Amino acid sequence: KAEGAFEDLERFGAVRALVATNAFHHMGLAPWKARCPAAELFAPAQSIARVERQTGLRGIQPIDNARAMAGPRLELVDMPFYKTGEVLLRVDSAHGRVWYVTDVIMNMRELPRHPLARLAFRLSGSAPGLRYNNIAPLFMVRDKAALRRWLADEARKKPPRWLIPAHGDIVD
């Protein structure tokens, strides 16, 4: 699976940056770095120590340092109010704005199968369907109400056409 992804991407040019979107989404970083050794590594500032410890990689930079190489249509936002860090990726395309989110919003078709996870997602209102994740903020976010307000304000300022959640289906 990963080999096909490497090959698909190579036709667009060299990979220059690799991003861990939060302290818990880092599993692909080491294999991609092995395949693309010249790529710079980035993560939210609050997550760098954990990502380095979990991956064995060093030299991970704060996501803010990636802005210069991202270009004018790609925005990597180190979201406020997080203890563990979280990136909101925004892309301006010819057909509208795209948001990629990791754990703050999910669009799961069904509840998880594991009984405890199923219960937690049902009781918290975090699934099924397009939902704000009420579980991850319990241990990832300093000020949950402020994060929700910030996210709503960002969506009102420049609403996304597409939402691509790491957990679930794309929303148009």
Salt bridges, closest charged atoms under 4 A:
GLU3 OE2 - ARG35 NH1 2.75
GLU10 OE2 - ARG35 NH2 2.66
ASP64 OD1 - ARG67 NH2 3.20
GLU75 OE1 - ARG90 NE 3.10
GLU75 OE1 - ARG97 NH2 3.98
ASP92 OD1 - ARG97 NE 2.84
ASP103 OD1 - HIS25 NE2 3.20
ASP103 OD1 - HIS167 NE2 2.77
GLU110 OE2 - ARG113 NH2 3.75
ASP153 OD1 - ARG156 NH2 2.55
GLU154 OE1 - ARG90 NH1 2.60
GLU154 OE2 - LYS157 NZ 2.89
ASP169 OD2 - ARG109 NE 2.47
ASP172 OD1 - ARG161 NE 2.73
